[in-house]
Amino acid sequence: MKKLIPLVLLLCIFSSTQAQTPQIDKLNKQIENNIRSNPDSAKIYMFRLLKHASKLHDTVVGITYSNIGIQYNRLAVPDSAEFYMKKALDYTEKYPLEHARMYLNLAINYRIVSRYPESLEALENAMKFYKEAGNKEGEGLVYGEVGSNYNYMMDSEKALENFKKSIAILRKTTNKRDLYIVKQKLANLYYNNEDYTFARDLYEEVLPIFAKNKGANYYYTLLTYADCLIKLEENYKGAEEALKEAESGLRDMNNKEYMWVSVSNLAQVYDATGRTQEAQVAFKNAYEGSFQLNSTRFLEISVRYLEFLNSHKQYNEALEVIAKVKANAKTPSLKMNANNEIDFLKQTIATYTQKGMVESSLKSFERMDFLKDSLNTAINKSKSLELQEAYQNSLQREKNMVLTKNNELLVENNNKKDNILVLSILIFILISAIGLVLYISNRKSLKLQRELVASLENSKKVLEENNTLEGELHLERERTLANKERELVEVSLGMADLQNRILELIDNRENPEDSQVLAANLKDLLGQNNYWKYFKGKFVEVHPAFALQIAEMFPSLSDNDVAFCCMIKLQLSNQEIAPLMGITAEEVESKKAAIRRKIGLGDDILAFDKLIDHLE
């Protein structure tokens, strides 16, 4: 017989802004101290906190209402739980992340009371707001809860698909506890499919993680883990230890509904290990406790109790249980679903048969057949709807593919147009930029050319002025040199004339015999060329480099030869040179020939004259 697993209720962690008054701070501490162990007290403190709602942020008010709903859920009052969880949504609608969490809690509440369509709808809303908030971890949690819904709905394929999505997302987050919670849900799936070995292995993987914070989820997992051990009939001692720990923890948390489930499971262990009396006491306590609580688990516990009574032939007690269950079947929280009712009818048939109540047995049998046929019809209808949905989805996918292709072509065409437009704009900008650069460059070039022309004109003017000035200086220099040269020639001629006159006076003197000695002395004095120093100084002023140049060019020339050449440079005649040099005119010509030979010109009179004229 397949059995639904206990639901792991996702508790919201109560959080609030910094206390604004000592009273609010005190209430927060009281809530924190009671929220795990005493739902009645925690609920009262939360209502007191809401009296200060005007001083609290909207999200804090919303979370408080949701936590009140959770406490009612723990007290097995699902209607009140739903009311306060819906009220929480009014305060968090402006805050996507908190709004998603409120929808998640509401979905869990719906699933506890087997309202699966409403639970899935609430989970769709939670997913929408988690995506809006960009919270991947929340998306993973939603997939896990969707998987739990399908697990309860006995749709293993969809349950497994959603669990895989959840695990893939949560593996990438830092919150590994949520990952293990989904693994626990996956273990529940294997449990419901009677794969108890694999379910047991997964429970043993997650239990050490949950044991670090022994909350409700830890004890719920212990319950299902123990049931796996009971089904496998391999470790009753381990099952008993797990159930006793769960029963004690749930009792401390005042979670009476699941506490009675653990007591009922513990009764099965007692029965399997031959402790019949202990088993009967435990079954009866669980049966009566869940009835007083109006627990949704009452029918499940009653079926187990009936099975125990029938197996031990306690048919009268079984009839009392059957009557009590039927009498309260219309109570909303005790109402039976089809699978639970089929399990119940199997036990009633066994009881009625043993008591000889044939008519009642037949009615139960007919009712059981009707329920089975209804379930099969529902399953077939569901499969038919799934096939229709799959076909419609296939058609829609094809339409979507065509639309997608058309959209892609349209986008591609628009992109091409946009690219052409952008390219045209870029080309226009580029051409404009090139034109602007050329304009600026030509403008600068023209400016530089104008400046260059102006500079050349100025240079030309300066050059012309310099040439004019140099010409004037050259003319002035030539005039100066000409004047000095005339002066030098005049001095030279004057000296030559003076010398000639002295010689003439000597030659025409009276009493030549008496003045012979004086005449000889005068001639000797004239022959010493003492006038040369004066002549040389004046000549250098006119031709400063001539004497030096000819002496350097022809080292074989004597000072007398250089002086002779200087006189030739002044274009003096042989008659003018002769007295200056103290020689005759014929000797002047002979000296010219001697100098030409010294400088290597021989009889080339023209070359000698050009050389003298060329040197400065």
C-alpha positions as CSV (number, residue, x, y, z in Angstrom):
1,M,0.0,0.0,0.0
2,K,1.4,3.3,-1.0
3,K,1.5,5.9,1.7
4,L,1.8,9.7,1.4
5,I,4.9,11.0,3.2
6,P,4.8,13.7,5.9
7,L,5.2,17.2,4.4
8,V,8.3,19.2,5.2
9,L,6.9,22.7,6.1
10,L,9.2,25.4,5.0
11,L,9.3,27.8,8.0
12,C,10.0,31.5,7.2
13,I,12.8,32.7,9.3
14,F,11.4,35.5,11.4
15,S,13.2,38.7,10.8
16,S,12.5,42.3,11.5
17,T,14.1,45.7,11.5
18,Q,15.8,47.0,14.5
19,A,13.4,47.3,17.4
20,Q,12.0,50.8,17.7
21,T,10.7,50.3,21.2
22,P,11.7,48.1,24.1
23,Q,8.2,46.5,23.9
24,I,8.8,45.4,20.3
25,D,12.2,44.1,21.2
26,K,10.8,42.1,24.0
27,L,8.0,40.6,21.8
28,N,10.6,39.6,19.2
29,K,12.6,37.7,21.8
30,Q,9.5,36.0,23.1
31,I,8.5,34.9,19.6
32,E,12.0,33.6,18.9
33,N,12.0,31.6,22.1
34,N,8.6,29.9,21.4
35,I,8.3,29.6,17.6
36,R,9.9,26.2,17.4
37,S,8.5,24.5,20.6
38,N,5.2,26.2,21.4
39,P,3.1,27.3,18.5
40,D,0.2,28.5,20.7
41,S,2.4,30.9,22.6
42,A,4.3,32.0,19.5
43,K,1.0,32.8,17.8
44,I,-0.1,35.0,20.8
45,Y,3.1,37.0,20.8
46,M,2.8,37.5,17.0
47,F,-0.7,38.9,17.4
48,R,0.6,41.3,20.1
49,L,3.5,42.3,17.7
50,L,0.9,43.2,15.0
51,K,-0.6,45.8,17.4
52,H,2.5,47.8,16.7
53,A,2.2,47.4,12.9
54,S,2.3,51.2,12.3
55,K,5.9,51.1,13.6
56,L,7.0,48.1,11.5
57,H,8.0,47.8,7.8
58,D,5.3,46.2,5.5
59,T,7.5,43.2,4.9
60,V,7.8,42.5,8.6
61,V,4.1,42.7,9.0
62,G,3.6,40.3,6.0
63,I,6.2,37.8,7.4
64,T,4.5,37.9,10.8
65,Y,1.1,37.1,9.3
66,S,2.7,34.2,7.3
67,N,4.4,32.9,10.5
68,I,1.0,33.0,12.2
69,G,-0.4,30.8,9.4
70,I,2.5,28.4,9.9
71,Q,1.7,28.1,13.6
72,Y,-1.9,27.3,12.7
73,N,-0.6,24.7,10.3
74,R,1.4,23.1,13.0
75,L,-1.8,23.1,15.2
76,A,-3.6,21.3,12.4
77,V,-5.9,24.3,11.6
78,P,-5.4,24.6,7.8
79,D,-8.3,27.1,7.2
80,S,-6.9,29.6,9.6
81,A,-3.4,29.0,8.2
82,E,-4.7,29.8,4.7
83,F,-6.4,33.0,5.9
84,Y,-3.3,34.5,7.5
85,M,-1.0,33.4,4.7
86,K,-3.2,35.2,2.2
87,K,-3.3,38.3,4.4
88,A,0.5,38.3,4.3
89,L,0.4,38.8,0.6
90,D,-1.3,42.2,0.9
91,Y,1.8,43.6,2.7
92,T,4.5,42.2,0.5
93,E,3.2,42.8,-3.1
94,K,5.7,45.7,-3.6
95,Y,8.6,43.5,-2.6
96,P,9.1,40.6,-5.2
97,L,11.4,38.4,-3.1
98,E,9.3,38.5,0.1
99,H,6.1,38.2,-2.0
100,A,7.5,35.0,-3.6
101,R,8.3,33.5,-0.1
102,M,4.7,34.2,1.0
103,Y,3.3,32.4,-2.0
104,L,5.7,29.5,-1.3
105,N,4.4,29.1,2.2
106,L,0.8,29.3,1.0
107,A,1.5,26.6,-1.6
108,I,2.9,24.3,1.1
109,N,-0.3,24.9,3.2
110,Y,-2.5,23.9,0.2
111,R,-0.5,20.7,-0.3
112,I,-0.8,19.7,3.3
113,V,-4.6,19.5,2.8
114,S,-4.3,17.9,-0.6
115,R,-5.4,21.0,-2.6
116,Y,-2.9,20.4,-5.3
117,P,-4.3,22.6,-8.1
118,E,-4.3,25.6,-5.7
119,S,-0.8,24.7,-4.5
120,L,0.6,24.5,-8.1
121,E,-1.0,27.9,-8.9
122,A,0.6,29.5,-5.8
123,L,3.9,28.0,-6.9
124,E,3.6,29.5,-10.4
125,N,3.1,32.9,-8.7
126,A,6.1,32.3,-6.4
127,M,8.2,31.4,-9.5
128,K,7.2,34.6,-11.3
129,F,8.2,36.8,-8.4
130,Y,11.5,34.9,-7.7
131,K,12.4,35.5,-11.4
132,E,11.4,39.1,-11.1
133,A,13.7,39.4,-8.1
134,G,16.5,37.5,-10.0
135,N,16.7,34.9,-7.2
136,K,18.0,31.6,-8.6
137,E,17.9,29.9,-5.2
138,G,14.2,30.7,-4.9
139,E,13.6,29.2,-8.4
140,G,15.3,26.0,-7.2
141,L,13.1,25.9,-4.1
142,V,9.9,26.3,-6.2
143,Y,10.9,23.4,-8.5
144,G,11.4,21.3,-5.4
145,E,7.9,22.1,-4.1
146,V,6.3,21.5,-7.5
147,G,8.1,18.1,-7.5
148,S,6.6,17.4,-4.0
149,N,3.1,18.2,-5.3
150,Y,3.4,15.8,-8.2
151,N,4.8,13.2,-5.8
152,Y,1.7,13.4,-3.7
153,M,-0.4,13.3,-6.9
154,M,1.4,10.0,-7.7
155,D,2.9,11.5,-10.9
156,S,6.4,10.2,-10.5
157,E,7.6,11.3,-13.9
158,K,6.8,15.0,-13.4
159,A,8.0,14.8,-9.8
160,L,11.4,13.5,-10.9
161,E,11.7,16.1,-13.7
162,N,11.1,19.0,-11.3
163,F,13.4,17.5,-8.6
164,K,16.2,17.3,-11.2
165,K,15.7,20.9,-12.2
166,S,15.7,22.0,-8.5
167,I,18.9,20.0,-7.7
168,A,20.7,21.4,-10.9
169,I,20.0,25.0,-9.7
170,L,20.7,24.6,-6.0
171,R,24.1,22.9,-6.7
172,K,25.3,26.2,-8.1
173,T,24.2,28.1,-4.9
174,T,26.0,28.5,-1.6
175,N,22.9,27.3,0.4
176,K,23.6,23.6,0.6
177,R,20.9,23.0,3.2
178,D,18.2,23.7,0.6
179,L,19.9,21.2,-1.8
180,Y,19.7,18.5,0.9
181,I,16.0,19.4,1.5
182,V,15.3,18.7,-2.2
183,K,17.3,15.5,-2.0
184,Q,15.1,14.5,0.9
185,K,12.0,15.2,-1.3
186,L,13.6,13.0,-4.0
187,A,14.0,10.3,-1.3
188,N,10.3,10.7,-0.6
189,L,9.6,10.1,-4.3
190,Y,11.4,6.8,-4.2
191,Y,9.6,6.0,-1.0
192,N,6.2,6.5,-2.6
193,N,7.3,4.3,-5.5
194,E,8.3,1.6,-3.0
195,D,12.0,1.8,-3.8
196,Y,12.8,1.7,-0.1
197,T,16.4,0.8,-0.5
198,F,17.3,3.9,-2.6
199,A,15.1,6.0,-0.4
200,R,16.8,4.8,2.7
201,D,20.3,5.6,1.3
202,L,19.2,9.2,0.4
203,Y,17.7,9.7,3.9
204,E,20.9,8.5,5.5
205,E,22.8,11.1,3.3
206,V,20.6,14.1,4.4
207,L,19.9,13.2,8.0
208,P,23.4,14.2,9.4
209,I,23.0,17.6,7.7
210,F,19.5,18.1,9.2
211,A,20.7,16.9,12.6
212,K,22.9,20.1,12.9
213,N,19.7,22.0,13.4
214,K,17.1,19.7,14.8
215,G,13.9,21.4,13.5
216,A,10.7,20.0,12.2
217,N,12.2,18.9,8.9
218,Y,14.7,16.7,10.7
219,Y,12.0,14.9,12.7
220,Y,9.8,14.5,9.6
221,T,12.7,12.9,7.8
222,L,13.3,10.6,10.7
223,L,9.6,9.4,10.4
224,T,9.9,8.4,6.8
225,Y,13.4,7.0,7.2
226,A,12.1,4.7,10.0
227,D,9.2,3.7,7.8
228,C,11.7,2.6,5.1
229,L,13.5,0.4,7.6
230,I,10.1,-1.1,8.7
231,K,9.2,-1.9,5.0
232,L,12.6,-3.4,4.4
233,E,12.2,-5.5,7.6
234,E,16.0,-5.3,8.2
235,N,16.6,-3.0,11.1
236,Y,13.7,-2.6,13.5
237,K,16.0,-1.4,16.2
238,G,17.2,1.5,14.1
239,A,13.6,2.2,13.1
240,E,12.5,2.2,16.8
241,E,15.4,4.6,17.8
242,A,14.6,7.0,15.0
243,L,10.8,7.0,15.8
244,K,11.4,7.6,19.5
245,E,13.7,10.5,18.8
246,A,11.1,11.9,16.3
247,E,8.3,11.5,18.8
248,S,10.2,13.2,21.6
249,G,11.3,16.1,19.4
250,L,7.9,16.7,17.9
251,R,6.3,16.6,21.4
252,D,8.8,19.2,22.6
253,M,7.9,21.4,19.5
254,N,4.2,20.8,20.4
255,N,3.7,19.5,16.8
256,K,1.0,17.0,17.9
257,E,-0.1,16.0,14.4
258,Y,3.2,14.4,13.4
259,M,3.9,13.3,17.0
260,W,0.8,11.0,16.7
261,V,2.1,9.8,13.3
262,S,5.4,8.8,14.9
263,V,3.5,7.0,17.7
264,S,1.5,5.1,15.1
265,N,4.7,4.1,13.2
266,L,6.3,3.1,16.5
267,A,3.3,0.8,17.2
268,Q,4.1,-1.0,13.9
269,V,7.6,-1.7,15.1
270,Y,6.3,-3.1,18.4
271,D,3.9,-5.3,16.5
272,A,6.6,-6.5,14.1
273,T,8.9,-7.4,17.0
274,G,6.3,-9.3,19.0
275,R,5.4,-6.7,21.5
276,T,1.6,-6.8,20.9
277,Q,0.5,-5.1,24.1
278,E,2.8,-2.1,23.6
279,A,1.7,-2.0,19.9
280,Q,-2.0,-1.9,20.8
281,V,-1.5,0.9,23.4
282,A,0.5,3.0,21.0
283,F,-2.0,2.5,18.1
284,K,-4.9,3.4,20.4
285,N,-3.1,6.6,21.7
286,A,-2.3,7.7,18.1
287,Y,-5.8,6.9,16.9
288,E,-7.5,8.9,19.7
289,G,-5.0,11.7,19.7
290,S,-5.3,12.4,16.0
291,F,-9.1,12.3,16.2
292,Q,-9.2,14.9,19.0
293,L,-6.8,17.0,17.0
294,N,-9.0,16.7,13.8
295,S,-5.8,15.8,12.1
296,T,-5.6,15.2,8.3
297,R,-3.6,12.1,9.3
298,F,-6.5,10.6,11.3
299,L,-7.7,8.3,8.4
300,E,-4.1,7.1,7.7
301,I,-3.6,6.2,11.4
302,S,-7.1,4.6,11.6
303,V,-6.3,2.3,8.7
304,R,-3.1,1.1,10.4
305,Y,-5.0,0.5,13.6
306,L,-7.7,-1.5,11.8
307,E,-5.1,-3.6,10.1
308,F,-3.5,-4.4,13.5
309,L,-6.9,-5.2,15.1
310,N,-7.9,-7.5,12.2
311,S,-4.5,-9.3,12.3
312,H,-5.0,-9.9,16.0
313,K,-8.7,-10.9,15.6
314,Q,-10.0,-8.0,17.7
315,Y,-13.0,-7.5,15.4
316,N,-15.3,-5.8,18.0
317,E,-12.7,-3.0,18.6
318,A,-12.3,-2.9,14.8
319,L,-16.1,-2.3,14.4
320,E,-15.9,0.6,16.8
321,V,-13.1,2.2,14.9
322,I,-15.0,1.7,11.6
323,A,-18.2,3.3,13.0
324,K,-16.2,6.3,14.4
325,V,-14.4,6.9,11.1
326,K,-17.7,6.7,9.1
327,A,-19.5,9.0,11.5
328,N,-16.8,11.7,11.1
329,A,-16.1,11.2,7.4
330,K,-18.0,14.4,6.5
331,T,-15.8,16.6,8.8
332,P,-13.6,18.6,6.3
333,S,-10.3,17.8,7.9
334,L,-11.2,14.1,8.4
335,K,-12.6,13.7,4.9
336,M,-11.1,10.7,3.0
337,N,-9.5,10.9,-0.4
338,A,-10.0,8.0,-2.9
339,N,-6.8,6.1,-2.1
340,N,-7.2,6.4,1.7
341,E,-10.8,5.3,1.4
342,I,-9.9,2.3,-0.7
343,D,-7.3,1.2,2.0
344,F,-10.0,1.8,4.7
345,L,-12.6,-0.3,2.8
346,K,-10.2,-3.2,2.5
347,Q,-10.0,-3.4,6.2
348,T,-13.7,-2.9,6.7
349,I,-14.3,-5.8,4.3
350,A,-12.0,-8.0,6.3
351,T,-13.7,-7.0,9.6
352,Y,-17.3,-7.5,8.2
353,T,-16.4,-10.8,6.7
354,Q,-15.0,-12.2,10.0
355,K,-18.1,-10.9,11.8
356,G,-20.5,-12.4,9.2
357,M,-21.8,-9.0,8.2
358,V,-22.2,-10.1,4.5
359,E,-24.4,-7.2,3.4
360,S,-22.1,-4.6,4.9
361,S,-19.1,-6.4,3.4
362,L,-20.8,-6.4,-0.1
363,K,-21.5,-2.6,0.2
364,S,-17.9,-1.9,1.1
365,F,-16.8,-4.1,-1.8
366,E,-19.1,-2.3,-4.2
367,R,-17.9,1.0,-3.0
368,M,-14.2,0.0,-3.3
369,D,-14.9,-1.2,-6.9
370,F,-16.6,2.0,-7.7
371,L,-13.6,4.0,-6.4
372,K,-11.1,1.9,-8.3
373,D,-13.1,2.3,-11.5
374,S,-13.3,6.1,-10.9
375,L,-9.6,6.2,-10.3
376,N,-8.9,4.3,-13.5
377,T,-11.3,6.5,-15.4
378,A,-9.7,9.6,-14.0
379,I,-6.2,8.1,-14.9
380,N,-7.3,7.3,-18.4
381,K,-8.9,10.7,-18.8
382,S,-5.8,12.3,-17.5
383,K,-3.7,10.3,-19.9
384,S,-6.0,11.3,-22.8
385,L,-5.8,15.0,-21.8
386,E,-2.0,14.6,-21.6
387,L,-1.9,13.2,-25.1
388,Q,-4.2,16.0,-26.4
389,E,-2.0,18.5,-24.6
390,A,1.1,16.9,-26.0
391,Y,-0.4,17.1,-29.6
392,Q,-1.5,20.7,-29.0
393,N,2.0,21.5,-27.7
394,S,3.6,19.9,-30.7
395,L,1.4,22.0,-33.1
396,Q,2.1,25.1,-31.1
397,R,5.8,24.4,-31.1
398,E,5.7,24.1,-34.9
399,K,3.8,27.4,-35.1
400,N,6.3,29.0,-32.7
401,M,9.1,27.7,-34.9
402,V,7.6,29.3,-38.0
403,L,6.9,32.5,-36.1
404,T,10.4,32.4,-34.7
405,K,11.9,31.9,-38.2
406,N,9.8,34.8,-39.6
407,N,10.8,37.0,-36.7
408,E,14.5,36.0,-37.2
409,L,14.2,36.9,-40.9
410,L,12.4,40.2,-40.1
411,V,15.0,41.0,-37.5
412,E,17.8,40.1,-39.9
413,N,16.2,42.3,-42.6
414,N,15.8,45.2,-40.2
415,N,19.4,44.7,-39.0
416,K,20.6,44.9,-42.6
417,K,18.7,48.1,-43.2
418,D,20.0,49.5,-39.9
419,N,23.5,48.4,-41.0
420,I,23.2,50.1,-44.4
421,L,21.9,53.2,-42.7
422,V,24.7,53.2,-40.2
423,L,27.2,52.5,-42.9
424,S,25.9,55.4,-45.0
425,I,26.0,57.7,-42.1
426,L,29.6,56.6,-41.3
427,I,30.6,57.1,-44.9
428,F,29.1,60.6,-45.0
429,I,30.8,61.4,-41.7
430,L,34.1,60.1,-43.1
431,I,33.8,62.1,-46.3
432,S,32.9,65.2,-44.4
433,A,35.8,64.6,-42.1
434,I,38.2,64.1,-45.0
435,G,36.9,67.3,-46.7
436,L,37.3,69.2,-43.5
437,V,40.8,67.9,-43.0
438,L,41.7,68.8,-46.6
439,Y,40.1,72.3,-46.2
440,I,42.0,72.9,-43.0
441,S,45.2,71.5,-44.5
442,N,44.9,73.6,-47.7
443,R,44.1,76.6,-45.7
444,K,47.2,76.1,-43.6
445,S,49.2,75.3,-46.7
446,L,48.1,78.5,-48.4
447,K,48.9,80.4,-45.2
448,L,52.3,78.9,-45.1
449,Q,52.9,79.6,-48.8
450,R,51.9,83.3,-48.3
451,E,54.1,83.5,-45.2
452,L,56.9,81.8,-47.3
453,V,56.5,84.2,-50.2
454,A,56.5,87.2,-47.8
455,S,59.6,85.7,-46.1
456,L,61.3,85.3,-49.5
457,E,60.4,88.8,-50.5
458,N,61.8,90.1,-47.2
459,S,64.9,88.0,-47.7
460,K,65.2,89.3,-51.2
461,K,65.0,92.9,-50.0
462,V,67.5,92.2,-47.3
463,L,69.8,90.5,-49.8
464,E,69.5,93.4,-52.3
465,E,70.2,95.8,-49.5
466,N,73.2,93.7,-48.4
467,N,74.4,93.5,-52.1
468,T,74.0,97.3,-52.5
469,L,75.8,97.9,-49.2
470,E,78.5,95.4,-50.2
471,G,78.8,97.1,-53.6
472,E,79.1,100.5,-52.0
473,L,81.7,99.1,-49.5
474,H,83.6,97.5,-52.4
475,L,83.6,100.7,-54.4
476,E,84.6,102.6,-51.3
477,R,87.4,100.1,-50.7
478,E,88.5,100.3,-54.3
479,R,88.5,104.1,-54.0
480,T,90.5,103.9,-50.8
481,L,92.9,101.4,-52.3
482,A,93.3,103.4,-55.4
483,N,94.0,106.5,-53.3
484,K,96.5,104.7,-51.2
485,E,98.1,103.1,-54.3
486,R,98.4,106.6,-56.0
487,E,99.8,107.9,-52.8
488,L,102.3,105.0,-52.7
489,V,103.2,105.5,-56.3
490,E,103.6,109.2,-55.8
491,V,105.8,108.6,-52.8
492,S,107.8,106.0,-54.7
493,L,108.2,108.4,-57.6
494,G,109.1,111.2,-55.3
495,M,111.8,109.1,-53.7
496,A,113.1,108.0,-57.1
497,D,113.1,111.6,-58.3
498,L,114.9,112.7,-55.1
499,Q,117.5,109.9,-55.6
500,N,118.0,110.9,-59.2
501,R,118.5,114.5,-58.3
502,I,121.0,113.6,-55.6
503,L,122.9,111.5,-58.1
504,E,122.7,114.3,-60.7
505,L,124.1,116.7,-58.1
506,I,126.9,114.4,-57.3
507,D,127.7,113.9,-61.0
508,N,127.7,117.7,-61.6
509,R,129.5,118.9,-58.5
510,E,132.3,121.4,-58.6
511,N,135.8,120.2,-57.7
512,P,135.1,116.5,-58.1
513,E,138.5,115.6,-56.8
514,D,137.9,117.4,-53.5
515,S,134.5,115.9,-52.9
516,Q,135.2,112.4,-54.1
517,V,134.9,110.9,-50.7
518,L,131.7,112.7,-49.9
519,A,130.2,111.6,-53.2
520,A,131.2,108.0,-52.6
521,N,129.5,108.1,-49.2
522,L,126.3,109.5,-50.6
523,K,126.1,106.9,-53.3
524,D,126.7,104.2,-50.8
525,L,123.9,105.6,-48.6
526,L,121.5,105.6,-51.5
527,G,122.4,102.1,-52.3
528,Q,121.4,100.8,-48.9
529,N,117.6,101.1,-49.8
530,N,116.8,102.5,-46.4
531,Y,113.5,103.8,-47.9
532,W,112.3,100.2,-48.3
533,K,110.8,100.0,-44.8
534,Y,108.7,103.0,-45.3
535,F,107.7,101.7,-48.8
536,K,106.8,98.3,-47.4
537,G,104.6,99.7,-44.7
538,K,102.6,101.8,-47.2
539,F,102.4,98.9,-49.7
540,V,100.9,96.5,-47.0
541,E,98.1,99.0,-46.4
542,V,97.2,98.8,-50.1
543,H,97.9,95.1,-50.8
544,P,98.1,93.5,-47.3
545,A,98.5,89.8,-48.5
546,F,100.5,90.1,-51.7
547,A,104.0,90.0,-50.2
548,L,103.1,87.1,-47.9
549,Q,101.3,85.1,-50.6
550,I,104.2,85.3,-53.2
551,A,106.8,84.5,-50.5
552,E,104.8,81.4,-49.4
553,M,104.2,80.3,-53.0
554,F,107.8,80.8,-54.0
555,P,110.2,80.3,-51.0
556,S,113.2,80.7,-53.3
557,L,112.6,84.4,-53.7
558,S,114.6,86.7,-51.5
559,D,113.3,89.8,-49.7
560,N,114.8,91.9,-52.5
561,D,113.0,89.8,-55.1
562,V,109.7,90.2,-53.1
563,A,110.2,94.0,-53.0
564,F,110.9,94.0,-56.7
565,C,107.6,92.1,-57.3
566,C,105.8,94.6,-55.1
567,M,107.0,97.5,-57.4
568,I,105.8,95.5,-60.4
569,K,102.4,95.1,-58.7
570,L,102.2,98.9,-58.5
571,Q,102.7,98.9,-62.3
572,L,105.9,101.0,-62.1
573,S,108.0,101.3,-65.2
574,N,111.6,100.1,-65.5
575,Q,112.8,103.7,-65.2
576,E,110.7,104.2,-62.0
577,I,111.9,100.9,-60.5
578,A,115.6,101.4,-61.3
579,P,116.3,104.3,-59.0
580,L,114.1,102.7,-56.2
581,M,116.2,99.5,-56.4
582,G,119.5,101.4,-57.0
583,I,120.0,99.7,-60.4
584,T,119.8,100.7,-64.1
585,A,116.7,100.3,-66.3
586,E,118.5,97.5,-68.2
587,E,119.2,95.7,-64.9
588,V,115.5,96.0,-64.1
589,E,114.6,93.9,-67.2
590,S,117.4,91.4,-66.3
591,K,116.0,91.1,-62.8
592,K,112.5,90.4,-64.1
593,A,113.9,87.6,-66.2
594,A,115.8,86.2,-63.2
595,I,112.7,86.2,-61.0
596,R,110.6,84.4,-63.8
597,R,113.2,81.7,-63.9
598,K,113.1,81.3,-60.1
599,I,109.4,80.8,-60.1
600,G,109.5,78.4,-63.1
601,L,107.9,80.7,-65.7
602,G,111.1,81.1,-67.8
603,D,110.5,83.5,-70.7
604,D,106.6,83.5,-70.3
605,I,106.3,87.2,-69.7
606,L,102.4,87.1,-70.1
607,A,102.0,84.4,-67.4
608,F,104.3,86.3,-65.0
609,D,102.2,89.5,-65.5
610,K,98.9,87.5,-64.9
611,L,100.4,86.0,-61.7
612,I,101.4,89.4,-60.3
613,D,98.0,90.9,-61.2
614,H,96.0,87.9,-59.8
615,L,97.7,88.0,-56.3
616,E,96.1,90.5,-53.9
